[in-house]
Amino acid sequence: MKPEEKYEHIFKCISEICFDYFLSTKTQELLKINISNTFSQIIDEIVAESNIEIHDRFKKSAEKYISE
């Protein structure tokens, strides 16, 4: 085998071992949960910011209406 082929073979073996480990430890399920939680937090933050903006707009409109 050429040196390049040896390195390629080693990388393939390591990749297969890593993938098997990944599947056997259910790491992908934990990553899926982690990603889902992260997106959920992002959405919660966006909704909270939007609620504050809407509340501020209604408050300004009410103050303007009352002052007239």
HELIX and SHEET records of a PDB file:
HELIX    1   1 PRO A    3  SER A   24  1                                  22    
HELIX    2   2 THR A   27  SER A   67  1                                  41    
END                                                                             
